[in-house]
Amino acid sequence: MRIDLHTHGKLSKNSDFSIEYFTEMVTEAKASGLDALALTEHFNTRHFYDVYETLDRLYPYNGEYYDADGLRIFPGMEVDIQETGHILLIGQKEHILTIRAGLENYTSKGSFIPFANLLDLAEAWPLLKIGAHPFRESTPLHQLDRNLLGRLDAFDLNAKDMYKMDIQTCRSQVEPFAQSLGKPVTAGSDTHQCLQYGSVYNVLDRPCASVAELKEQILTEAYTIEISADLPLRVKASMMLKKVMKRLAKLEATSLQEV
């Protein structure tokens, strides 16, 4: 089973969740060969709850994942922490939404939840907890308290970082760091735009039908990571297209205000 464990369903935090945009993302995810993905939208994105309310209308949910025309979508979110850094939480929808409700007072920059407090909150539920892009210059995790880092389940080998640093440099940072903490490394495209799907993904030894099964395979390292030879092209094209789409959306919004 091919799964991408770090994806977004919106173009940006400030955009609304669009059915048309997301269904196009689903189509492209399947076309890129994915069988499943974790939807780790930013917890403080505009109208966060709209994402799951819309998915409930679009696709059947079996208590573990949405069946998006054959693509399994596991619920999740990406959370900013006070110390600077991002944590991916993946689990059953009700658990994700419960934790999100507990973060209502921590959504603004300058008031993000402390790392230890987030871990305490997340550990009340059987979630998969991944440290996102631990060596990204803007949101590093690697320098934080190792006791807290050790409470995570895995660390993210991120397509955007592999593009910006180069693949080998990124791997030479993330993999020894994770190994020093006794943790596996998982792959995530970090896509906000569909061209990035397939740049990097995890190939599980067997299909999983629950978050518990997914977590078990990650913790036992019953999977391999596949990195596409055209990762740099996929990520570059995606980032360029994202910039153009954001500019067009801004122009459209300005035009509507002037009418």
BELVEN-V680514 format. One record per residue. N is the residue number from 1. RES is the residue in three letters. PSI is psi in whole degrees, -180 to 180 (NA if undefined). OMEGA is omega in degrees with one decimal (none if undefined). Layout:
<<N,RES,PSI,OMEGA> <N,RES,PSI,OMEGA>>
This chain:
<<1,MET,125,-179.7> <2,ARG,122,-177.0> <3,ILE,137,174.6> <4,ASP,122,-172.3> <5,LEU,10,176.2> <6,HIS,97,-178.8> <7,THR,160,177.9> <8,HIS,149,-177.8> <9,GLY,1,-179.0> <10,LYS,154,178.8> <11,LEU,-38,-179.3> <12,SER,169,178.5> <13,LYS,-34,-174.1> <14,ASN,-5,179.8> <15,SER,157,175.8> <16,ASP,158,177.2> <17,PHE,122,-175.2> <18,SER,127,176.8> <19,ILE,-45,-178.1> <20,GLU,-45,-179.3> <21,TYR,-45,-176.2> <22,PHE,-40,179.1> <23,THR,-31,173.6> <24,GLU,-39,177.1> <25,MET,-43,179.0> <26,VAL,-46,179.6> <27,THR,-45,-178.3> <28,GLU,-34,176.9> <29,ALA,-45,178.6> <30,LYS,-39,179.7> <31,ALA,-28,179.6> <32,SER,-3,176.5> <33,GLY,4,-179.7> <34,LEU,144,172.6> <35,ASP,-22,-175.1> <36,ALA,162,173.1> <37,LEU,158,170.3> <38,ALA,125,179.8> <39,LEU,98,-174.8> <40,THR,61,179.9> <41,GLU,150,179.1> <42,HIS,133,-176.0> <43,PHE,-24,-179.1> <44,ASN,26,174.8> <45,THR,158,177.8> <46,ARG,126,176.9> <47,HIS,56,-177.9> <48,PHE,-45,-174.1> <49,TYR,-22,177.4> <50,ASP,-31,-178.1> <51,VAL,-54,-175.9> <52,TYR,-30,174.8> <53,GLU,-37,178.2> <54,THR,-43,178.0> <55,LEU,-36,178.0> <56,ASP,-31,178.7> <57,ARG,-28,-174.2> <58,LEU,-41,-168.7> <59,TYR,151,174.0> <60,PRO,142,177.9> <61,TYR,127,-173.6> <62,ASN,15,-178.4> <63,GLY,-12,179.2> <64,GLU,-42,-178.4> <65,TYR,159,172.0> <66,TYR,141,174.7> <67,ASP,97,-177.9> <68,ALA,78,179.5> <69,ASP,42,177.4> <70,GLY,-16,176.4> <71,LEU,124,179.3> <72,ARG,125,179.9> <73,ILE,110,178.4> <74,PHE,131,-178.3> <75,PRO,152,177.2> <76,GLY,-174,173.5> <77,MET,162,179.0> <78,GLU,123,-171.5> <79,VAL,131,172.8> <80,ASP,142,176.1> <81,ILE,158,-174.8> <82,GLN,-40,-175.0> <83,GLU,-6,-175.6> <84,THR,120,-178.7> <85,GLY,164,-178.3> <86,HIS,139,179.4> <87,ILE,129,176.2> <88,LEU,128,175.7> <89,LEU,128,-177.5> <90,ILE,129,-177.8> <91,GLY,-170,177.1> <92,GLN,149,-173.6> <93,LYS,-45,-176.6> <94,GLU,-31,178.1> <95,HIS,-43,178.2> <96,ILE,-44,-178.5> <97,LEU,-34,177.4> <98,THR,-45,178.7> <99,ILE,-40,178.5> <100,ARG,-39,177.2> <101,ALA,-35,178.9> <102,GLY,-10,-179.6> <103,LEU,9,-173.1> <104,GLU,-32,-179.5> <105,ASN,8,-174.7> <106,TYR,25,-171.1> <107,THR,-12,-175.8> <108,SER,147,176.1> <109,LYS,133,-175.8> <110,GLY,-13,179.1> <111,SER,24,178.8> <112,PHE,155,-176.2> <113,ILE,140,173.6> <114,PRO,148,-176.8> <115,PHE,-49,-177.8> <116,ALA,-39,-179.7> <117,ASN,-38,177.3> <118,LEU,-43,178.9> <119,LEU,-43,177.9> <120,ASP,-42,180.0> <121,LEU,-45,-176.0> <122,ALA,-32,-176.0> <123,GLU,-5,173.3> <124,ALA,-11,-176.7> <125,TRP,154,-177.6> <126,PRO,69,-175.9> <127,LEU,159,167.0> <128,LEU,123,-174.1> <129,LYS,118,-174.6> <130,ILE,132,174.4> <131,GLY,114,-174.2> <132,ALA,141,175.1> <133,HIS,70,-170.5> <134,PRO,-17,-179.5> <135,PHE,15,177.3> <136,ARG,133,-173.5> <137,GLU,-37,-175.8> <138,SER,-26,-177.1> <139,THR,62,-176.7> <140,PRO,146,174.8> <141,LEU,-23,-165.6> <142,HIS,-23,-175.8> <143,GLN,1,-176.7> <144,LEU,172,-179.0> <145,ASP,121,-175.7> <146,ARG,-28,176.2> <147,ASN,-38,177.6> <148,LEU,-43,178.7> <149,LEU,-33,-179.5> <150,GLY,-12,177.6> <151,ARG,-8,173.7> <152,LEU,164,-178.8> <153,ASP,-27,-174.5> <154,ALA,172,176.6> <155,PHE,149,-168.8> <156,ASP,122,168.5> <157,LEU,107,-162.0> <158,ASN,133,-176.1> <159,ALA,-40,-179.9> <160,LYS,-41,179.2> <161,ASP,-38,177.9> <162,MET,-30,176.2> <163,TYR,-45,-175.0> <164,LYS,-38,-178.4> <165,MET,-37,-168.2> <166,ASP,152,-168.6> <167,ILE,-49,-174.8> <168,GLN,-38,178.7> <169,THR,-44,-180.0> <170,CYS,-47,-179.2> <171,ARG,-37,-178.1> <172,SER,-17,174.6> <173,GLN,-52,-171.3> <174,VAL,-45,-172.3> <175,GLU,-47,177.2> <176,PRO,-35,178.2> <177,PHE,-50,179.4> <178,ALA,-42,179.8> <179,GLN,-37,-179.2> <180,SER,-22,178.0> <181,LEU,2,-179.8> <182,GLY,32,-175.5> <183,LYS,150,175.4> <184,PRO,168,176.3> <185,VAL,134,177.6> <186,THR,156,-176.6> <187,ALA,138,176.0> <188,GLY,133,-179.7> <189,SER,-27,-176.1> <190,ASP,33,-175.1> <191,THR,140,166.2> <192,HIS,-4,-174.8> <193,GLN,138,-163.3> <194,CYS,-22,-177.7> <195,LEU,-17,-176.2> <196,GLN,-18,176.8> <197,TYR,140,177.8> <198,GLY,-5,179.0> <199,SER,-36,176.1> <200,VAL,144,-179.5> <201,TYR,168,179.4> <202,ASN,138,175.9> <203,VAL,103,-178.7> <204,LEU,149,179.9> <205,ASP,-27,178.6> <206,ARG,155,178.4> <207,PRO,148,176.6> <208,CYS,142,-177.2> <209,ALA,5,180.0> <210,SER,162,176.0> <211,VAL,-35,178.3> <212,ALA,-43,178.5> <213,GLU,-40,178.3> <214,LEU,-47,-179.4> <215,LYS,-41,-180.0> <216,GLU,-44,-179.3> <217,GLN,-35,177.4> <218,ILE,-48,-176.3> <219,LEU,-31,178.5> <220,THR,2,179.0> <221,GLU,43,177.7> <222,ALA,58,-178.0> <223,TYR,166,172.4> <224,THR,161,177.5> <225,ILE,132,176.2> <226,GLU,128,177.7> <227,ILE,121,-177.5> <228,SER,142,177.3> <229,ALA,-26,-179.4> <230,ASP,25,177.4> <231,LEU,-49,-178.8> <232,PRO,-41,-179.8> <233,LEU,-44,-179.8> <234,ARG,-47,-177.1> <235,VAL,-44,179.3> <236,LYS,-47,179.9> <237,ALA,-41,179.6> <238,SER,-44,-178.9> <239,MET,-39,178.7> <240,MET,-43,179.9> <241,LEU,-38,177.5> <242,LYS,-43,179.3> <243,LYS,-44,-179.7> <244,VAL,-45,-178.9> <245,MET,-37,178.2> <246,LYS,-38,177.1> <247,ARG,-43,179.7> <248,LEU,-41,178.9> <249,ALA,-39,179.2> <250,LYS,-42,177.6> <251,LEU,-41,179.3> <252,GLU,-42,179.3> <253,ALA,-39,179.0> <254,THR,-41,179.2> <255,SER,-41,-179.8> <256,LEU,-35,178.3> <257,GLN,-30,-177.6> <258,GLU,-19,-178.0> <259,VAL,NA,none>>
